[in-house]
Amino acid sequence: MINPEQRQQLIQLRLEQAEETIRSVETNIGIGDVRTAINRIYYGMFYAVLALALHENFQTSKHGQLQGWFNKHFVKTGIFDMSMFQMLRIAFDRRNDADYELKPLPEPASLDKMLQNMKTFISTIKAWLEANPA
């Protein structure tokens, strides 16, 4: 069991990881590395949800379980709009396609919307955590 100070440090670490991925995505898009950009878009959002999970003392190693938990406890309760869950699911699905499917990748310019969604997703969670300290 971790103490409250350790929990807050871990939450901060996850938020820093999420912010770092934004810069990584921007770099990847700039050099045309679409597959990595798509991967990092999802993982930036994933890190933000992990910060929420730490805040709420929820632990899992499964992506689907974490997404379901997020939907149940933060979207269906009205804390976050349904668009937040949709952004996360789309990023997850696109990451799976880019990593595992033999489909053509989108053009780097088409990732702008995904990047904007990622930034919105992370900043929304970060703002909620700041307004609701552990």
DSSP file with accessible surface (Angstrom, degrees, kcal/mol):
  #  RESIDUE AA STRUCTURE BP1 BP2  ACC     N-H-->O    O-->H-N    N-H-->O    O-->H-N    TCO  KAPPA ALPHA  PHI   PSI    X-CA   Y-CA   Z-CA
    1    1 A M              0   0  216      0, 0.0     2,-0.3     0, 0.0     0, 0.0   0.000 360.0 360.0 360.0 136.3    0.0    0.0    0.0
    2    2 A I        -     0   0   52      1,-0.1     0, 0.0     2,-0.0     0, 0.0  -0.712 360.0-121.5 -99.4 149.9    1.3    3.4   -0.9
    3    3 A N     >  -     0   0   75     -2,-0.3     4,-2.6     1,-0.1     5,-0.2  -0.382  33.1 -99.7 -83.3 167.3    0.9    6.5    1.3
    4    4 A P  H  > S+     0   0  107      0, 0.0     4,-2.4     0, 0.0     5,-0.2   0.859 122.4  52.2 -57.5 -37.1   -0.8    9.7    0.1
    5    5 A E  H  > S+     0   0  135      2,-0.2     4,-2.1     1,-0.2     5,-0.1   0.928 111.1  46.8 -65.9 -42.9    2.4   11.4   -0.7
    6    6 A Q  H  > S+     0   0   84      2,-0.2     4,-2.4     1,-0.2    -1,-0.2   0.907 111.0  52.9 -64.6 -40.0    3.6    8.5   -2.8
    7    7 A R  H  X S+     0   0   27     -4,-2.6     4,-2.6     1,-0.2    -2,-0.2   0.933 109.0  48.9 -60.5 -45.9    0.3    8.4   -4.6
    8    8 A Q  H  X S+     0   0   78     -4,-2.4     4,-2.5     1,-0.2    -1,-0.2   0.897 110.1  51.8 -63.3 -37.3    0.5   12.1   -5.4
    9    9 A Q  H  X S+     0   0  116     -4,-2.1     4,-2.3     2,-0.2    -1,-0.2   0.905 110.7  48.0 -64.4 -41.2    4.0   11.6   -6.8
   10   10 A L  H  X S+     0   0   68     -4,-2.4     4,-2.4     2,-0.2    -2,-0.2   0.893 110.2  51.5 -67.5 -39.0    2.8    8.8   -9.0
   11   11 A I  H  X S+     0   0    3     -4,-2.6     4,-2.3     1,-0.2    -2,-0.2   0.946 111.2  48.3 -60.5 -45.9   -0.2   10.8  -10.2
   12   12 A Q  H  X S+     0   0   78     -4,-2.5     4,-2.5     1,-0.2    -2,-0.2   0.900 109.3  53.1 -62.4 -40.2    2.2   13.6  -11.1
   13   13 A L  H  X S+     0   0   85     -4,-2.3     4,-2.5     2,-0.2    -1,-0.2   0.930 109.0  48.8 -61.0 -44.6    4.6   11.2  -12.9
   14   14 A R  H  X S+     0   0   75     -4,-2.4     4,-2.2     1,-0.2    -2,-0.2   0.905 111.3  49.8 -64.0 -38.9    1.7    9.9  -15.0
   15   15 A L  H  X S+     0   0    7     -4,-2.3     4,-2.4     2,-0.2    -1,-0.2   0.896 109.9  50.9 -67.5 -37.2    0.7   13.4  -15.9
   16   16 A E  H  X S+     0   0   91     -4,-2.5     4,-2.6     2,-0.2    -2,-0.2   0.908 109.0  51.7 -64.4 -40.7    4.2   14.3  -16.8
   17   17 A Q  H  X S+     0   0   46     -4,-2.5     4,-1.8     2,-0.2    -2,-0.2   0.913 109.2  50.6 -60.4 -42.6    4.4   11.2  -19.0
   18   18 A A  H  X S+     0   0    0     -4,-2.2     4,-1.0     1,-0.2    -2,-0.2   0.934 111.7  47.0 -61.1 -45.7    1.2   12.3  -20.7
   19   19 A E  H >X S+     0   0   55     -4,-2.4     4,-1.2     1,-0.2     3,-0.5   0.893 109.2  54.9 -63.9 -40.1    2.6   15.8  -21.4
   20   20 A E  H 3X S+     0   0  103     -4,-2.6     4,-2.0     1,-0.2    -1,-0.2   0.865 102.0  57.8 -61.6 -35.7    5.8   14.3  -22.7
   21   21 A T  H 3X S+     0   0    5     -4,-1.8     4,-2.9     1,-0.2    -1,-0.2   0.817  97.5  61.6 -68.3 -27.7    3.9   12.2  -25.2
   22   22 A I  H <X S+     0   0   17     -4,-1.0     4,-2.4    -3,-0.5    -1,-0.2   0.957 107.2  44.0 -60.4 -48.5    2.4   15.4  -26.7
   23   23 A R  H  X S+     0   0  134     -4,-1.2     4,-2.2     1,-0.2    -2,-0.2   0.896 113.1  52.6 -62.9 -38.4    5.9   16.6  -27.6
   24   24 A S  H  X S+     0   0   41     -4,-2.0     4,-2.9     2,-0.2    -1,-0.2   0.923 108.9  49.1 -62.9 -44.1    6.8   13.2  -28.9
   25   25 A V  H  X S+     0   0    0     -4,-2.9     4,-3.0     2,-0.2     5,-0.3   0.929 109.4  52.0 -62.4 -44.8    3.7   13.1  -31.1
   26   26 A E  H  X S+     0   0   81     -4,-2.4     4,-2.2     1,-0.2    -1,-0.2   0.922 112.4  46.1 -59.5 -41.5    4.5   16.6  -32.5
   27   27 A T  H  X S+     0   0   88     -4,-2.2     4,-1.7     2,-0.2    -2,-0.2   0.937 112.6  49.9 -65.0 -46.6    8.0   15.4  -33.4
   28   28 A N  H  <>S+     0   0   17     -4,-2.9     5,-2.6     1,-0.2     4,-0.4   0.896 111.7  47.9 -61.6 -41.4    6.8   12.1  -34.9
   29   29 A I  H ><5S+     0   0   25     -4,-3.0     3,-1.4     1,-0.2    -1,-0.2   0.932 108.6  56.0 -63.6 -42.8    4.2   14.0  -37.1
   30   30 A G  H 3<5S+     0   0   68     -4,-2.2    -1,-0.2    -5,-0.3    -2,-0.2   0.822 112.5  40.3 -60.0 -32.4    6.9   16.4  -38.2
   31   31 A I  T 3<5S-     0   0  125     -4,-1.7    -1,-0.3    -3,-0.1    -2,-0.2   0.372 117.2-110.0 -99.1   4.0    9.2   13.7  -39.4
   32   32 A G  T < 5 +     0   0   40     -3,-1.4     2,-1.7    -4,-0.4     3,-0.2   0.653  68.1 145.4  80.2  17.6    6.3   11.7  -41.0
   33   33 A D     >< +     0   0   57     -5,-2.6     4,-2.0    -6,-0.2    -1,-0.2  -0.583  15.3 165.2 -88.9  77.8    6.5    8.8  -38.5
   34   34 A V  H  >  +     0   0   12     -2,-1.7     4,-2.8     2,-0.2     5,-0.3   0.904  66.4  54.9 -64.8 -46.2    2.7    8.2  -38.5
   35   35 A R  H  > S+     0   0  109      1,-0.2     4,-2.1    -3,-0.2    -1,-0.2   0.932 112.4  43.2 -58.1 -46.2    2.7    4.7  -36.8
   36   36 A T  H  > S+     0   0   52      2,-0.2     4,-2.8     1,-0.2    -1,-0.2   0.905 111.9  54.6 -68.3 -38.2    4.7    6.0  -33.8
   37   37 A A  H  X S+     0   0    0     -4,-2.0     4,-2.3     2,-0.2    -2,-0.2   0.936 109.1  47.6 -60.2 -45.7    2.6    9.2  -33.6
   38   38 A I  H  X S+     0   0    4     -4,-2.8     4,-1.9     1,-0.2    -1,-0.2   0.923 112.4  50.1 -61.8 -43.2   -0.6    7.1  -33.5
   39   39 A N  H  X S+     0   0   30     -4,-2.1     4,-2.4    -5,-0.3    -2,-0.2   0.940 112.5  46.0 -59.2 -48.0    0.8    4.9  -30.8
   40   40 A R  H  X S+     0   0   55     -4,-2.8     4,-2.5     2,-0.2    -1,-0.2   0.822 105.8  60.2 -70.1 -31.0    1.9    7.9  -28.7
   41   41 A I  H  X S+     0   0    2     -4,-2.3     4,-1.6    -5,-0.2    -1,-0.2   0.959 110.3  41.8 -59.5 -49.0   -1.4    9.6  -29.0
   42   42 A Y  H  X S+     0   0    1     -4,-1.9     4,-2.7    49,-0.3    -2,-0.2   0.951 114.4  50.8 -63.1 -46.5   -3.1    6.7  -27.4
   43   43 A Y  H  X S+     0   0   44     -4,-2.4     4,-2.7     1,-0.2    -1,-0.2   0.852 104.8  56.7 -66.8 -30.4   -0.5    6.2  -24.8
   44   44 A G  H  X S+     0   0    0     -4,-2.5     4,-1.5     2,-0.2    -1,-0.2   0.936 111.7  43.4 -60.8 -42.8   -0.6    9.9  -23.8
   45   45 A M  H  X S+     0   0    2     -4,-1.6     4,-2.1    -5,-0.2    -2,-0.2   0.904 111.4  55.1 -68.0 -40.0   -4.3    9.5  -23.1
   46   46 A F  H  X S+     0   0   28     -4,-2.7     4,-2.5     1,-0.2    -2,-0.2   0.918 105.6  51.9 -58.9 -44.9   -3.7    6.2  -21.4
   47   47 A Y  H  X S+     0   0   33     -4,-2.7     4,-1.8     1,-0.2    -1,-0.2   0.888 107.8  52.7 -61.7 -37.8   -1.2    7.8  -19.0
   48   48 A A  H  X S+     0   0    0     -4,-1.5     4,-1.8     2,-0.2    -1,-0.2   0.915 109.8  47.7 -64.8 -40.8   -3.8   10.5  -18.1
   49   49 A V  H  X S+     0   0    1     -4,-2.1     4,-2.6     1,-0.2    -2,-0.2   0.887 107.6  56.6 -68.1 -35.2   -6.4    7.8  -17.3
   50   50 A L  H  X S+     0   0   24     -4,-2.5     4,-2.5     1,-0.2    -1,-0.2   0.887 103.6  54.2 -61.7 -36.4   -3.8    6.0  -15.2
   51   51 A A  H  X S+     0   0    0     -4,-1.8     4,-2.2     2,-0.2    -1,-0.2   0.927 109.3  47.8 -62.1 -42.9   -3.4    9.2  -13.2
   52   52 A L  H  X S+     0   0    0     -4,-1.8     4,-1.9     2,-0.2    -2,-0.2   0.911 109.9  52.7 -61.1 -43.6   -7.1    9.2  -12.6
   53   53 A A  H  <>S+     0   0    4     -4,-2.6     5,-3.1     1,-0.2    -2,-0.2   0.910 108.8  49.4 -61.2 -42.1   -7.0    5.5  -11.6
   54   54 A L  H ><5S+     0   0   27     -4,-2.5     3,-1.4     1,-0.2    -1,-0.2   0.920 108.4  53.9 -61.2 -43.1   -4.3    6.3   -9.0
   55   55 A H  H 3<5S+     0   0   25     -4,-2.2    -1,-0.2     1,-0.3    -2,-0.2   0.871 115.2  40.1 -57.2 -37.3   -6.3    9.1   -7.7
   56   56 A E  T 3<5S-     0   0   85     -4,-1.9    -1,-0.3    -5,-0.1    -2,-0.2   0.248 113.6-114.7 -98.8   9.1   -9.3    6.7   -7.2
   57   57 A N  T < 5 +     0   0   98     -3,-1.4     2,-0.4     1,-0.2    -3,-0.2   0.834  66.9 144.4  60.7  35.4   -7.2    3.8   -5.9
   58   58 A F      < -     0   0   48     -5,-3.1     2,-0.4    -6,-0.2    -1,-0.2  -0.899  26.5-173.4-105.9 134.1   -8.0    1.6   -8.9
   59   59 A Q        +     0   0  160     -2,-0.4     2,-0.3    -3,-0.1    -9,-0.0  -0.989  16.2 141.7-130.5 137.5   -5.4   -0.7  -10.4
   60   60 A T        -     0   0   36     -2,-0.4    -2,-0.0     1,-0.0    -7,-0.0  -0.951  37.7-151.5-161.7 155.8   -5.4   -2.9  -13.5
   61   61 A S  S    S+     0   0  106     -2,-0.3     2,-0.5     5,-0.0    -1,-0.0   0.331  73.0  96.1-107.8   3.3   -2.9   -3.9  -16.1
   62   62 A K     >  -     0   0  132      1,-0.1     4,-2.2     2,-0.0     5,-0.2  -0.824  62.3-152.3-102.6 128.4   -5.6   -4.3  -18.8
   63   63 A H  H  > S+     0   0   44     -2,-0.5     4,-2.6     1,-0.2     5,-0.2   0.925  97.6  49.1 -62.3 -46.8   -6.3   -1.6  -21.3
   64   64 A G  H  > S+     0   0   45      1,-0.2     4,-2.5     2,-0.2    -1,-0.2   0.887 111.0  49.9 -61.9 -40.2  -10.0   -2.6  -21.8
   65   65 A Q  H  > S+     0   0  108      2,-0.2     4,-2.4     1,-0.2    -1,-0.2   0.908 111.0  49.3 -66.3 -40.8  -10.6   -2.8  -18.1
   66   66 A L  H  X S+     0   0    4     -4,-2.2     4,-2.6     2,-0.2    -2,-0.2   0.924 111.9  48.8 -64.8 -42.2   -9.1    0.6  -17.5
   67   67 A Q  H  X S+     0   0    4     -4,-2.6     4,-2.6     2,-0.2    -2,-0.2   0.913 111.7  49.1 -63.9 -42.6  -11.2    2.1  -20.4
   68   68 A G  H  X S+     0   0   37     -4,-2.5     4,-2.7     2,-0.2    -1,-0.2   0.908 111.4  49.7 -62.3 -41.9  -14.4    0.4  -19.0
   69   69 A W  H  X S+     0   0   22     -4,-2.4     4,-2.9     2,-0.2     5,-0.3   0.931 110.7  50.1 -61.5 -46.1  -13.6    1.8  -15.5
   70   70 A F  H  X>S+     0   0    0     -4,-2.6     4,-2.3     1,-0.2     5,-1.1   0.935 112.7  47.0 -58.6 -46.6  -13.1    5.3  -16.9
   71   71 A N  I  X>S+     0   0   24     -4,-2.6     5,-3.2     3,-0.2     4,-0.9   0.942 116.3  43.8 -60.9 -48.1  -16.4    5.1  -18.8
   72   72 A K  I  <5S+     0   0  138     -4,-2.7    -2,-0.2     1,-0.2    -1,-0.2   0.910 124.0  32.1 -66.0 -44.3  -18.3    3.8  -15.8
   73   73 A H  I  <5S+     0   0   83     -4,-2.9    -1,-0.2    -5,-0.2    -2,-0.2   0.670 133.3  21.6 -94.3 -18.0  -16.9    6.1  -13.1
   74   74 A F  I  <5S+     0   0    4     -4,-2.3     6,-3.2    -5,-0.3     5,-0.4   0.656 127.8  34.3-123.0 -26.8  -16.2    9.3  -15.0
   75   75 A V  I ><<S+     0   0   12     -5,-1.1     3,-2.0    -4,-0.9    -3,-0.2   0.887 118.6  44.1 -96.7 -54.2  -18.3    9.4  -18.1
   76   76 A K  T 3 <S+     0   0  153     -5,-3.2    -4,-0.1     1,-0.3    -3,-0.1   0.766 112.4  56.0 -65.1 -22.4  -21.6    7.7  -17.2
   77   77 A T  T 3  S-     0   0   85     -6,-0.3    -1,-0.3    -5,-0.1    -2,-0.1   0.524 116.4-115.9 -84.0  -7.2  -21.6    9.7  -13.9
   78   78 A G  S <  S+     0   0   60     -3,-2.0    -3,-0.2     2,-0.3    -2,-0.1   0.496  83.3 119.9  88.4   2.5  -21.4   12.9  -15.9
   79   79 A I  S    S+     0   0   75     -5,-0.4     2,-0.3     1,-0.2    -4,-0.2   0.933  85.4  21.6 -64.0 -44.0  -18.0   14.0  -14.6
   80   80 A F  S    S-     0   0   13     -6,-3.2    -2,-0.3    -9,-0.1    -1,-0.2  -0.928  92.8-105.2-122.2 151.8  -16.7   14.0  -18.2
   81   81 A D    >>  -     0   0  108     -2,-0.3     3,-2.0     1,-0.1     4,-0.7  -0.326  32.6-110.8 -69.8 153.7  -18.6   14.2  -21.4
   82   82 A M  H 3> S+     0   0   85      1,-0.3     4,-2.3     2,-0.2     3,-0.4   0.793 114.2  72.6 -55.9 -28.6  -19.1   11.1  -23.6
   83   83 A S  H 3> S+     0   0   46      1,-0.2     4,-2.6     2,-0.2    -1,-0.3   0.827  89.4  60.4 -59.7 -28.6  -16.8   12.7  -26.1
   84   84 A M  H <> S+     0   0    7     -3,-2.0     4,-1.9     2,-0.2    -1,-0.2   0.934 107.0  43.8 -63.9 -45.2  -13.9   11.9  -23.7
   85   85 A F  H  X S+     0   0   37     -4,-0.7     4,-2.8    -3,-0.4    -2,-0.2   0.910 112.8  52.9 -66.9 -39.1  -14.6    8.2  -23.9
   86   86 A Q  H  X S+     0   0  105     -4,-2.3     4,-2.7     1,-0.2     5,-0.2   0.908 107.6  51.1 -62.9 -42.0  -15.0    8.4  -27.6
   87   87 A M  H  X S+     0   0   21     -4,-2.6     4,-2.3     1,-0.2    -1,-0.2   0.920 112.0  47.6 -59.8 -43.5  -11.7   10.1  -28.0
   88   88 A L  H  X S+     0   0    2     -4,-1.9     4,-2.5     2,-0.2    -2,-0.2   0.929 113.3  47.0 -64.1 -46.2  -10.0    7.4  -25.9
   89   89 A R  H  X S+     0   0   82     -4,-2.8     4,-2.9     2,-0.2     5,-0.2   0.904 112.1  49.6 -64.9 -42.1  -11.7    4.5  -27.8
   90   90 A I  H  X S+     0   0   76     -4,-2.7     4,-2.8     2,-0.2     5,-0.2   0.935 112.1  48.1 -62.6 -44.8  -10.9    6.0  -31.2
   91   91 A A  H  X S+     0   0    3     -4,-2.3     4,-2.3    -5,-0.2   -49,-0.3   0.915 113.0  48.8 -61.9 -41.1   -7.2    6.5  -30.2
   92   92 A F  H  X S+     0   0   27     -4,-2.5     4,-2.5     2,-0.2    -2,-0.2   0.937 112.6  47.2 -63.2 -47.1   -7.1    2.9  -28.9
   93   93 A D  H  X S+     0   0   67     -4,-2.9     4,-2.5     1,-0.2    -2,-0.2   0.911 113.5  47.6 -63.3 -42.6   -8.7    1.5  -32.1
   94   94 A R  H  X S+     0   0  114     -4,-2.8     4,-2.7     2,-0.2    -1,-0.2   0.878 110.5  52.5 -67.3 -36.4   -6.3    3.4  -34.3
   95   95 A R  H  X S+     0   0   14     -4,-2.3     4,-2.5    -5,-0.2     5,-0.2   0.931 110.1  48.6 -63.8 -43.7   -3.3    2.4  -32.3
   96   96 A N  H  X>S+     0   0   40     -4,-2.5     4,-2.8     1,-0.2     5,-0.6   0.929 112.5  48.6 -61.2 -44.6   -4.4   -1.3  -32.6
   97   97 A D  H  X5S+     0   0   56     -4,-2.5     4,-1.8     1,-0.2     6,-0.4   0.933 113.7  46.0 -60.4 -46.5   -4.8   -0.8  -36.4
   98   98 A A  H  <5S+     0   0    4     -4,-2.7    -1,-0.2     1,-0.2    -2,-0.2   0.864 120.5  39.2 -65.8 -36.1   -1.4    0.9  -36.7
   99   99 A D  H  <5S+     0   0   55     -4,-2.5    -2,-0.2    -5,-0.2    -1,-0.2   0.831 133.5  15.3 -83.1 -33.5    0.4   -1.7  -34.6
  100  100 A Y  H  <5S+     0   0  157     -4,-2.8     2,-0.3    -5,-0.2    -3,-0.2   0.617 104.9  78.0-122.2 -18.6   -1.4   -4.9  -35.7
  101  101 A E     << -     0   0   98     -4,-1.8     2,-0.9    -5,-0.6     0, 0.0  -0.700  68.7-131.7 -99.9 153.7   -3.3   -4.5  -38.9
  102  102 A L        +     0   0  179     -2,-0.3    -4,-0.1     2,-0.0    -5,-0.1  -0.460  62.5 129.7 -97.9  58.9   -2.0   -4.4  -42.5
  103  103 A K        -     0   0  112     -2,-0.9     2,-0.1    -6,-0.4    -2,-0.1  -0.809  68.0 -93.5-108.6 153.7   -3.9   -1.3  -43.4
  104  104 A P        -     0   0  127      0, 0.0    -1,-0.1     0, 0.0    -2,-0.0  -0.396  44.0-121.5 -63.8 141.6   -2.5    1.8  -45.1
  105  105 A L        -     0   0   59      1,-0.1   -70,-0.0    -2,-0.1   -71,-0.0  -0.558  27.8-106.2 -81.5 150.6   -1.6    4.4  -42.6
  106  106 A P        -     0   0   53      0, 0.0    -1,-0.1     0, 0.0   -72,-0.1  -0.278  42.6 -91.1 -69.1 163.0   -3.2    7.9  -42.7
  107  107 A E    >   -     0   0  141      1,-0.1     3,-1.3   -73,-0.0     4,-0.4  -0.433  36.1-114.1 -69.8 148.6   -1.2   10.8  -44.0
  108  108 A P  G >  S+     0   0   36      0, 0.0     3,-1.8     0, 0.0     4,-0.2   0.871 115.4  59.6 -53.3 -38.3    0.7   12.8  -41.3
  109  109 A A  G >  S+     0   0   72      1,-0.3     3,-1.3     2,-0.2     4,-0.2   0.807  95.9  62.3 -62.4 -28.1   -1.5   15.9  -41.9
  110  110 A S  G <  S+     0   0   63     -3,-1.3     4,-0.5     1,-0.3     3,-0.4   0.603  89.2  71.2 -75.7  -6.7   -4.6   13.8  -41.0
  111  111 A L  G <> S+     0   0    1     -3,-1.8     4,-2.7    -4,-0.4    -1,-0.3   0.566  70.9  90.3 -83.8  -7.4   -3.3   13.3  -37.5
  112  112 A D  H <> S+     0   0   88     -3,-1.3     4,-2.5     1,-0.2    -1,-0.2   0.900  86.9  48.8 -56.5 -42.7   -3.9   16.9  -36.5
  113  113 A K  H  > S+     0   0  142     -3,-0.4     4,-2.6    -4,-0.2    -1,-0.2   0.922 111.5  49.3 -64.6 -42.4   -7.4   16.1  -35.2
  114  114 A M  H  > S+     0   0    7     -4,-0.5     4,-2.4     2,-0.2    -2,-0.2   0.905 111.0  50.3 -63.0 -41.0   -6.1   13.2  -33.2
  115  115 A L  H  X S+     0   0   12     -4,-2.7     4,-2.5     2,-0.2    -2,-0.2   0.924 110.7  48.9 -63.5 -43.1   -3.4   15.4  -31.7
  116  116 A Q  H  X S+     0   0   98     -4,-2.5     4,-2.5    -5,-0.2    -2,-0.2   0.911 111.1  50.1 -63.2 -41.1   -5.9   18.1  -30.8
  117  117 A N  H  X S+     0   0   33     -4,-2.6     4,-2.9     2,-0.2    -1,-0.2   0.907 109.7  51.8 -61.6 -41.7   -8.2   15.4  -29.2
  118  118 A M  H  X S+     0   0    0     -4,-2.4     4,-2.8     2,-0.2     5,-0.3   0.937 110.2  47.7 -59.9 -47.2   -5.2   14.1  -27.2
  119  119 A K  H  X S+     0   0   64     -4,-2.5     4,-2.6     1,-0.2     5,-0.2   0.915 113.8  47.4 -62.0 -42.7   -4.4   17.6  -25.9
  120  120 A T  H  X S+     0   0   65     -4,-2.5     4,-2.4     2,-0.2     5,-0.2   0.928 112.5  49.9 -62.7 -45.3   -8.0   18.2  -24.9
  121  121 A F  H  X S+     0   0    0     -4,-2.9     4,-2.1     2,-0.2     5,-0.2   0.949 114.4  43.1 -59.3 -51.2   -8.2   14.8  -23.2
  122  122 A I  H  X S+     0   0    1     -4,-2.8     4,-2.9     1,-0.2     5,-0.2   0.930 114.8  48.6 -64.8 -45.7   -5.1   15.3  -21.2
  123  123 A S  H  X S+     0   0   64     -4,-2.6     4,-2.5    -5,-0.3    -1,-0.2   0.873 110.2  52.7 -65.9 -33.9   -5.8   18.9  -20.2
  124  124 A T  H  X S+     0   0   48     -4,-2.4     4,-2.1    -5,-0.2    -1,-0.2   0.932 113.1  43.0 -66.2 -44.9   -9.3   18.0  -19.2
  125  125 A I  H  X S+     0   0    0     -4,-2.1     4,-2.7    -5,-0.2     5,-0.2   0.927 113.5  52.1 -67.1 -42.6   -8.1   15.2  -16.9
  126  126 A K  H  X S+     0   0   58     -4,-2.9     4,-2.3     1,-0.2    -2,-0.2   0.927 109.9  49.1 -59.5 -44.1   -5.3   17.3  -15.5
  127  127 A A  H  X S+     0   0   53     -4,-2.5     4,-2.0     2,-0.2    -1,-0.2   0.902 110.8  50.2 -62.9 -40.7   -7.7   20.2  -14.7
  128  128 A W  H  X S+     0   0   47     -4,-2.1     4,-1.2     1,-0.2    -2,-0.2   0.926 110.5  49.4 -64.7 -42.8  -10.1   17.8  -12.9
  129  129 A L  H  < S+     0   0   13     -4,-2.7     3,-0.2     1,-0.2    -1,-0.2   0.880 110.4  50.6 -63.7 -38.5   -7.2   16.3  -10.9
  130  130 A E  H  < S+     0   0  134     -4,-2.3    -1,-0.2     1,-0.2    -2,-0.2   0.874 113.0  46.1 -65.9 -35.6   -6.1   19.8   -9.9
  131  131 A A  H  < S+     0   0   74     -4,-2.0    -1,-0.2     1,-0.2    -2,-0.2   0.648 118.9  42.8 -79.4 -15.6   -9.6   20.7   -8.8
  132  132 A N  S  < S-     0   0   64     -4,-1.2    -1,-0.2    -3,-0.2    -2,-0.1  -0.596  81.6-166.3-130.4  69.2  -10.0   17.4   -6.9
  133  133 A P              0   0  100      0, 0.0    -3,-0.1     0, 0.0    -4,-0.0  -0.204 360.0 360.0 -61.0 149.4   -6.8   16.8   -5.0
  134  134 A A              0   0   80   -130,-0.1   -78,-0.1    -5,-0.1   -79,-0.1  -0.291 360.0 360.0 -68.8 360.0   -6.3   13.3   -3.5
